[in-house]
């Protein structure tokens, strides 16, 4: 059995301006200090994309040769599991009563009674004219998300509000009173706490976290549920609560934080609003030549403007790390392995992107930047490009064209070396599938791709089909929507349709001229004449059935028979009729106002 002491506990923080070097260090550290054969390596990441990128490095021959027993976790989920491991699963519920999902429905229930209070006048005005309760549900979702973030990032505000102090603590350990226009927030928080009750409140994050930290301070040995090592990789920012929990765990667990820091100098004082966050201790030192007595205005100017404008979250994170980081305790361990804990290094500055990265790395103000680099020739430098597109579909088309151009220019470039970031993957996923999935694998324009960070709602065919079905009253029931439903194996099996039947159905649907709409009655909801059934599903079915009955013949009641249906293939009409009858019945059910219990029956 491997000795427990071979892995020295403690918090170690490695800074670097290039994720590739941080990744190499993390892989090398895991290789040099392996865990037991059946022990999982716990890695905290902020997205599945970063997780996949890290696993590829582990699987390469230059890495570990295989990526196995890697437990990739999001920080919030890992911390809750750690709370339960240390404090006991009987004492801590699987889900906090103040988590976003249960909190949403609690707010939906509480809001009507609270609106009578004058303190909630802003909410009362917003929720006026809300007959179908849609606005109330949307507001509850937004408020649940807001309070969920407050619990993680500003637990001190919530503590004050719970005690009746309507104020906001500031970065200088002061406090300022809340404006009258937002005093409904602390009032709503107090109403929530009262509704939850003291017993359940002890199981919330605000109640659990202090007990977790205190328990770890009192223990003499590592609890069985805590891992021996935690690697935090590629996370641009962690809240103070998470860092405090990791620091408490570091008594028994080796915690390695790989921090992507774009600047080698201390830049915590460089802020756009000149709100100087000064510390007694700093990991990085001030840049040489910067006078220590600069005024807030001069200090604000003596920096790179992108760090000042866009770097607030990163600044707060690095300043928080200073409170827990003691590099003298672990610097020698890395030096003995030929590694550094500050991986700052210059890159290629022959292009604009490299020059910009070097400016941020060296904290150059604009005047110094202009003096350092020659003028850029836009036609020759393509390292930074901006494209204007009118829709998400067009954005993805431009991306595909640009990637093909890059592959044509650089034969050594591989698809696995490219990662594309988007603000909302679920919004872009269908456009990515449509553009990147339109070419066969033997087509020279084909680019292999995978989608990361999609929730089950965007990945599971059954859930996607369920969402499509729930939107029946709002949709047009186009041909593509029905064919998408038939791509789901479980739905095909329900109506006895085989996958190899789909080309035949597709040919028939196209042949009879079906376009959209179940029938004229459904089209009337879109402002059309209900008697206009041309190109609807009912009209197409009548053409198919008439063609099967009479073959080639004269039109009957204005319906032209579709005579290409015959033989064994004709049996497919039955399942198609049953499918459309089921869609018709479901459409009528979903179009009615019913009780929540009845909605549950319909969903099941």
C-alpha positions in Angstrom: 0.0 0.0 0.0 1.3 3.4 -0.9 2.4 5.6 2.1 -0.2 8.3 2.9 2.6 10.8 3.5 4.1 10.6 0.0 1.6 13.3 -1.0 2.4 16.4 1.1 -0.8 18.3 1.9 -1.1 22.1 1.4 -2.2 24.7 -1.1 0.2 25.4 -4.0 -0.5 28.2 -6.5 1.2 28.2 -9.9 0.8 31.4 -12.1 1.3 31.4 -15.8 0.3 33.5 -18.8 0.0 30.5 -21.2 -2.5 27.7 -20.5 -0.3 25.3 -22.5 2.5 25.6 -20.1 0.2 25.3 -17.1 -1.2 22.2 -18.6 2.3 20.7 -19.1 3.1 21.5 -15.5 -0.1 19.9 -14.2 0.5 16.7 -16.2 4.1 16.5 -15.2 3.2 17.0 -11.5 0.6 14.1 -11.7 3.3 11.9 -13.4 5.9 12.7 -10.8 3.5 12.2 -7.8 1.1 9.5 -8.9 -1.9 8.4 -6.8 -2.7 4.9 -5.8 -3.8 2.6 -8.7 -7.5 2.7 -7.8 -7.6 6.3 -6.6 -9.3 9.0 -8.8 -7.5 12.2 -9.7 -9.9 15.0 -8.9 -9.7 18.0 -11.2 -11.9 21.0 -10.9 -12.6 22.8 -14.2 -15.0 25.6 -15.3 -16.1 23.9 -18.5 -16.2 20.6 -20.4 -14.1 22.1 -23.2 -11.2 22.7 -20.8 -11.7 19.2 -19.3 -11.5 17.6 -22.8 -8.4 19.6 -23.6 -6.7 18.5 -20.4 -7.6 14.8 -20.9 -6.1 14.9 -24.4 -2.8 16.1 -22.9 -2.9 13.3 -20.3 -3.6 10.7 -23.1 -0.7 11.8 -25.3 2.5 9.7 -25.3 4.4 12.8 -24.0 1.9 12.8 -21.1 0.7 9.8 -19.1 -0.2 7.8 -22.3 -3.7 7.3 -21.0 -6.4 9.4 -19.4 -8.2 7.2 -16.9 -9.5 7.5 -13.4 -9.9 11.3 -13.9 -12.8 12.7 -11.9 -13.6 16.0 -13.5 -15.9 18.2 -11.4 -17.4 21.7 -11.5 -16.4 23.6 -8.3 -19.9 24.1 -6.9 -20.8 20.4 -7.2 -17.4 19.3 -5.7 -17.7 21.6 -2.7 -21.2 20.3 -1.9 -20.0 16.7 -2.1 -17.1 17.7 0.2 -19.6 19.3 2.7 -21.5 16.1 2.8 -18.3 14.0 3.1 -17.0 16.0 6.1 -20.2 16.8 7.9 -22.0 13.6 7.1 -24.6 12.8 4.4 -27.3 12.3 7.0 -26.8 15.8 8.3 -26.4 17.6 4.9 -29.1 17.1 2.2 -28.3 16.2 -1.3 -29.6 19.6 -2.4 -29.7 22.9 -0.6 -33.2 24.3 0.0 -31.9 27.6 -1.3 -30.4 26.2 -4.5 -31.7 27.8 -7.7 -34.2 25.1 -8.8 -36.2 24.8 -5.5 -35.8 28.5 -4.8 -37.5 29.4 -8.1 -40.7 27.6 -7.1 -40.6 28.9 -3.6 -40.5 32.4 -5.0 -43.4 31.7 -7.4 -45.4 30.7 -4.3 -44.3 33.6 -2.1 -44.4 36.6 -4.5 -48.3 37.2 -4.6 -48.6 37.6 -0.8 -45.4 39.8 -0.6 -46.5 42.2 -3.3 -49.0 43.7 -0.9 -46.2 45.3 1.1 -45.1 48.7 0.0 -41.4 47.6 0.0 -42.1 45.5 -3.0 -43.7 48.2 -5.1 -41.1 47.8 -7.9 -42.0 44.1 -8.3 -45.7 44.9 -8.1 -45.4 47.3 -11.0 -43.4 44.7 -13.0 -45.9 41.9 -12.4 -48.9 44.0 -13.4 -50.8 42.6 -16.3 -49.6 39.0 -15.8 -52.7 36.9 -16.5 -50.9 33.7 -17.5 -48.3 34.0 -14.7 -45.5 33.9 -17.2 -43.9 37.1 -15.9 -44.0 35.8 -12.3 -42.2 32.6 -13.3 -39.6 34.5 -15.3 -39.0 36.9 -12.4 -38.7 34.1 -9.9 -36.1 32.4 -12.2 -34.0 35.6 -12.4 -34.3 36.3 -8.6 -33.4 32.7 -7.8 -30.3 33.0 -10.0 -29.4 36.3 -8.3 -29.7 34.9 -4.8 -27.8 31.8 -5.8 -24.9 34.0 -6.9 -25.1 36.1 -3.8 -24.8 33.0 -1.6 -21.5 32.1 -3.4 -20.0 35.5 -4.0 -21.5 37.9 -1.4 -22.5 35.8 1.6 -21.5 38.8 3.7 -24.3 40.9 2.1 -26.9 38.2 2.9 -25.7 37.9 6.5 -26.2 41.6 7.0 -29.6 41.5 5.3 -30.7 38.5 7.5 -29.9 40.6 10.6 -31.9 43.6 9.3 -29.0 45.7 8.0 -29.9 47.0 4.6 -26.4 47.8 3.4 -23.6 46.6 1.1 -20.1 45.9 2.4 -17.4 47.4 0.2 -13.9 46.3 -0.7 -12.4 48.6 1.9 -14.3 46.8 4.7 -16.7 49.7 4.9 -20.5 49.6 4.3 -22.9 51.9 2.4 -26.7 51.9 2.8 -28.8 50.4 0.0 -30.7 52.8 -2.3 -34.4 52.9 -1.7 -35.1 51.5 -5.2 -33.5 48.1 -4.3 -34.4 47.7 -0.6 -36.9 45.1 -1.7 -33.9 42.6 -2.1 -33.0 42.4 1.6 -36.8 42.3 2.4 -37.3 39.4 0.0 -34.3 37.6 1.4 -35.6 37.8 4.9 -39.0 36.6 3.7 -37.3 33.6 2.1 -35.4 32.8 5.3 -38.6 32.9 7.3 -40.3 30.6 4.8 -37.4 28.1 4.8 -37.2 28.0 8.6 -34.2 27.6 10.8 -34.0 23.8 10.6 -33.8 23.8 6.8 -31.7 26.9 6.7 -28.9 24.9 8.4 -28.7 22.8 5.3 -28.2 25.7 3.0 -24.8 26.8 1.7 -24.8 29.8 4.0 -25.4 27.5 7.0 -23.2 24.6 5.9 -20.0 26.4 4.8 -18.9 27.8 8.2 -19.6 24.5 9.9 -17.5 22.7 7.2 -14.5 25.1 7.7 -14.7 24.8 11.5 -14.9 21.0 11.4 -11.8 20.8 9.3 -10.0 23.0 11.7 -10.9 20.7 14.6 -10.1 17.3 12.9 -6.7 15.6 13.4 -6.9 13.2 10.4 -8.2 13.4 6.8 -11.9 12.5 6.6 -12.5 9.4 4.4 -14.5 11.3 1.8 -11.9 14.0 1.0 -9.5 13.3 -1.9 -5.8 13.3 -1.3 -5.2 15.7 -4.1 -7.3 18.3 -5.9 -6.1 20.0 -9.1 -7.9 23.3 -10.0 -7.2 24.0 -13.6 -8.3 26.6 -16.2 -10.7 28.4 -13.8 -10.5 32.1 -14.4 -12.1 33.0 -11.1 -13.2 31.3 -7.9 -15.4 33.0 -5.2 -14.0 33.7 -1.8 -16.2 30.9 -0.3 -14.7 28.3 -2.6 -11.1 29.4 -1.9 -11.8 29.4 1.8 -13.1 25.8 1.6 -10.0 24.7 -0.5 -7.7 26.4 2.0 -9.4 24.5 4.9 -9.1 21.2 2.9 -5.4 21.9 2.4 -4.7 20.7 5.9 -5.2 17.2 4.7 -5.3 17.5 0.9 -2.8 18.6 -1.7 -4.5 21.4 -3.5 -2.7 22.5 -6.8 -4.2 25.7 -8.4 -3.0 26.4 -11.9 -3.9 30.1 -12.4 -4.0 31.7 -15.8 -2.6 35.1 -15.0 -1.9 37.3 -18.1 0.4 39.7 -16.4 3.8 39.1 -14.6 3.5 42.2 -12.5 1.1 43.0 -9.7 -2.0 44.6 -11.3 -4.6 44.4 -8.5 -4.5 48.2 -8.2 -5.3 48.8 -11.9 -9.0 49.4 -12.0 -11.2 51.5 -14.2 -13.2 53.1 -11.4 -10.0 53.8 -9.4 -11.3 51.7 -6.4 -7.8 50.7 -5.3 -7.7 47.2 -3.7 -4.4 47.5 -1.8 -2.9 44.6 0.0 0.0 44.3 2.5 1.2 41.1 0.7 1.5 40.6 -3.0 2.8 37.5 -4.9 3.8 39.6 -7.9 5.7 42.9 -7.4 4.9 46.2 -8.9 6.4 46.9 -12.3 9.8 48.7 -12.0 9.6 52.4 -12.7 6.1 52.8 -11.3 6.4 55.3 -8.5 4.8 54.0 -5.3 3.1 57.3 -4.6 1.1 57.6 -7.8 -2.3 59.1 -7.4 -5.3 56.9 -8.3 -5.7 58.8 -11.6 -2.1 58.4 -12.5 -2.0 54.7 -11.4 -5.1 54.1 -13.5 -3.3 55.5 -16.6 -0.1 53.6 -16.0 -1.4 50.2 -17.1 -2.8 48.3 -20.0 -6.4 49.5 -20.8 -7.7 46.0 -21.5 -6.7 44.9 -18.0 -8.4 48.0 -16.5 -11.6 47.5 -18.5 -12.1 43.8 -18.6 -9.9 42.3 -15.8 -12.0 43.0 -12.7 -12.9 39.3 -12.1 -9.3 38.2 -12.6 -8.0 41.0 -10.3 -10.3 40.0 -7.5 -9.3 36.4 -7.9 -5.6 37.1 -7.7 -6.0 39.4 -4.8 -8.0 36.7 -3.0 -5.3 34.2 -3.7 -2.8 36.5 -2.0 -4.7 35.9 1.3 -4.1 32.1 1.2 -0.9 31.8 -0.9 2.5 31.1 0.9 4.9 30.2 -1.9 7.9 29.9 0.4 6.4 26.6 1.7 6.4 24.9 -1.7 8.7 26.8 -4.1 11.6 24.4 -3.3 9.5 21.3 -4.1 8.9 22.6 -7.6 12.5 23.7 -8.0 13.7 20.2 -7.1 11.7 18.9 -10.1 13.1 21.5 -12.4 9.8 23.5 -12.4 8.8 27.0 -11.6 5.8 28.3 -9.8 5.8 31.5 -12.0 5.5 30.4 -15.6 5.6 33.8 -17.2 7.3 33.9 -20.6 7.3 36.0 -23.8 5.7 34.7 -26.9 5.9 35.4 -30.6 5.7 39.2 -31.1 5.9 39.3 -34.9 2.2 39.7 -35.2 -0.5 41.9 -33.6 -1.9 39.3 -31.2 1.5 38.4 -29.9 2.3 42.1 -29.3 -1.0 42.6 -27.5 -0.3 39.6 -25.2 3.2 40.9 -24.6 1.8 44.4 -23.7 -0.6 42.8 -21.1 2.2 40.5 -19.8 4.5 43.5 -19.2 1.7 45.9 -18.1 2.5 48.5 -20.8 0.4 51.7 -21.0 -0.7 52.9 -24.4 2.1 55.4 -24.8 4.7 52.7 -24.1 2.9 50.3 -26.4 3.0 52.8 -29.3 6.8 53.3 -28.8 7.5 49.6 -28.6 6.0 48.3 -31.8 6.1 49.4 -35.4 2.8 50.3 -37.1 0.6 47.3 -38.1 -0.3 46.6 -41.8 -3.9 45.3 -41.6 -3.7 43.5 -45.0 -0.6 41.5 -43.9 -1.5 40.8 -40.2 -4.4 38.4 -39.8 -3.7 37.4 -36.1 -6.8 39.4 -34.9 -9.9 39.6 -37.1 -13.4 40.9 -36.5 -16.3 39.7 -38.6 -19.8 41.2 -38.6 -22.6 38.8 -39.1 -26.4 39.2 -39.1 -27.3 36.0 -37.3 -25.9 33.0 -35.4 -26.2 30.9 -38.5 -24.1 33.3 -40.5 -21.5 33.5 -37.7 -21.0 29.8 -37.9 -20.8 29.8 -41.7 -18.1 32.5 -41.5 -16.3 30.4 -38.9 -16.4 27.3 -41.1 -15.0 29.3 -44.1 -12.2 30.8 -42.0 -11.2 27.4 -40.6 -11.0 25.9 -44.1 -8.8 28.9 -45.1 -6.5 28.3 -42.1 -6.3 24.5 -42.9 -5.4 25.4 -46.5 -2.6 27.8 -45.5 -1.1 25.6 -42.8 -0.9 21.9 -43.6 0.4 21.1 -40.0 -2.7 22.5 -38.3 -5.0 19.9 -36.8 -8.7 20.2 -35.8 -7.9 19.0 -32.3 -5.7 22.1 -31.8 -8.6 24.4 -32.2 -11.2 25.4 -29.6 -14.0 27.8 -30.4 -15.7 29.6 -27.5 -19.3 30.9 -27.7 -21.4 32.7 -25.1 -24.3 30.2 -25.2 -23.6 26.8 -26.6 -27.2 25.7 -26.6 -28.2 28.6 -28.8 -25.4 27.9 -31.3 -25.6 24.1 -31.2 -28.2 23.6 -34.0 -26.4 26.1 -36.3 -23.1 24.3 -35.6 -24.7 20.9 -36.4 -26.3 22.4 -39.6 -23.1 24.0 -40.9 -20.3 21.6 -39.8 -22.5 18.5 -40.3 -23.6 19.2 -43.9 -20.6 17.5 -45.4 -19.8 13.8 -45.5 -16.5 12.6 -43.9 -14.9 11.9 -47.3 -15.7 15.5 -48.5 -12.6 17.8 -48.4 -14.7 20.5 -46.7 -15.5 18.2 -43.8 -14.1 19.4 -40.4 -14.4 17.0 -37.5 -16.1 18.6 -34.5 -17.6 18.0 -31.0 -19.8 20.1 -28.9 -18.9 20.5 -25.2 -20.8 22.1 -22.3 -24.2 21.1 -23.5 -26.6 20.1 -20.8 -28.8 17.0 -21.2 -31.5 19.3 -22.6 -29.4 20.0 -25.6 -27.8 16.5 -26.0 -30.4 13.8 -25.2 -32.6 13.0 -28.2 -35.6 12.1 -25.9 -35.4 15.4 -24.0 -35.0 17.4 -27.3 -38.1 15.6 -28.7 -40.1 16.2 -25.5 -39.3 19.9 -25.8 -40.4 20.0 -29.4 -43.6 18.3 -28.5 -44.4 20.7 -25.7 -44.0 23.6 -28.2 -46.6 22.1 -30.6 -49.2 24.9 -30.0 -46.6 27.6 -30.8 -45.0 25.9 -33.8 -46.0 25.4 -37.4 -45.4 21.6 -37.6 -43.1 21.9 -40.6 -41.8 18.8 -42.4 -38.3 19.2 -40.8 -39.9 19.2 -37.3 -41.7 15.9 -37.9 -38.6 14.3 -39.6 -36.5 15.5 -36.6 -38.9 13.7 -34.3 -38.7 10.5 -36.4 -34.9 10.7 -35.9 -35.4 9.7 -32.3 -35.2 5.8 -32.0 -37.7 5.6 -29.1 -40.3 7.6 -30.9 -39.9 5.5 -34.1 -40.3 2.4 -32.0 -43.5 3.7 -30.4 -45.1 4.0 -33.9 -43.5 0.9 -35.5 -41.3 2.8 -38.0 -37.8 1.5 -38.9 -34.9 3.7 -39.7 -34.7 2.3 -43.2 -38.3 3.4 -43.7 -37.3 7.1 -43.4 -36.1 7.6 -47.0 -39.4 6.3 -48.3 -41.4 8.5 -46.0 -39.3 11.5 -46.9 -39.9 10.8 -50.6 -43.6 10.5 -50.1 -43.8 13.7 -48.0 -41.9 15.6 -50.7 -44.0 14.0 -53.5 -47.4 15.0 -52.1 -46.2 18.6 -51.4 -46.5 18.8 -47.6 -45.0 22.0 -46.3 -46.4 22.9 -42.9 -49.5 22.9 -40.6 -51.5 19.9 -39.5 -54.7 21.1 -41.2 -56.5 24.3 -42.1 -57.8 24.7 -38.5 -54.3 24.9 -37.1 -53.2 27.3 -39.8 -56.0 29.6 -38.8 -54.0 30.4 -35.6 -51.5 32.1 -37.9 -54.1 34.3 -39.5 -54.8 32.2 -42.6 -58.2 31.1 -44.0 -59.2 27.8 -42.2 -60.5 26.4 -45.5 -57.0 26.6 -47.0 -55.6 23.1 -46.5 -53.3 23.0 -49.4 -49.8 21.6 -48.5 -50.9 20.6 -44.9 -50.3 17.2 -43.4 -54.0 16.2 -43.6 -54.1 17.2 -47.3 -50.9 15.2 -48.0 -52.3 12.1 -46.2 -55.5 12.3 -48.2 -53.4 12.3 -51.4 -51.4 9.3 -50.2 -54.6 7.3 -49.2 -56.4 8.2 -52.4 -53.4 7.2 -54.5 -53.2 3.9 -52.6 -56.9 3.3 -53.2 -57.3 4.2 -56.9 -53.7 4.5 -58.2 -53.4 6.8 -61.1 -56.8 8.5 -61.7 -58.9 11.6 -61.7 -59.0 14.1 -58.9 -61.6 13.5 -56.2 -63.1 16.4 -54.3 -60.3 18.6 -55.4 -57.6 16.1 -54.2 -55.1 14.7 -56.7 -54.2 11.0 -55.9 -50.5 10.3 -55.3 -50.0 7.1 -57.2 -46.5 6.1 -56.1 -47.7 4.2 -53.1 -48.1 0.4 -53.5 -46.9 -3.0 -52.5 -45.4 -3.7 -49.1 -44.3 0.0 -48.7 -48.0 1.0 -48.4 -48.0 -0.4 -44.9 -46.0 2.7 -43.8 -49.1 4.9 -44.2 -50.6 3.4 -41.1 -47.8 4.4 -38.7 -47.7 7.8 -40.3 -51.4 8.3 -39.7 -51.1 7.2 -36.1 -48.2 9.6 -35.5 -50.2 12.5 -36.9 -53.3 11.6 -34.9 -51.2 11.5 -31.8 -49.7 14.9 -32.6 -53.3 16.2 -33.2 -54.5 14.9 -29.9 -51.4 16.2 -28.0 -51.8 19.6 -29.7 -55.4 19.9 -28.4 -54.3 18.9 -24.9 -51.4 21.4 -24.7 -53.6 24.2 -26.1 -55.8 24.1 -23.0 -55.4 25.6 -19.5 -55.3 22.7 -17.0 -54.2 22.2 -13.4 -50.6 21.4 -12.5 -51.6 17.8 -11.6 -53.1 17.4 -15.1 -50.0 18.8 -16.6 -48.0 16.1 -14.8 -50.3 13.5 -16.3 -49.8 14.9 -19.8 -46.0 15.1 -19.4 -45.9 11.5 -18.3 
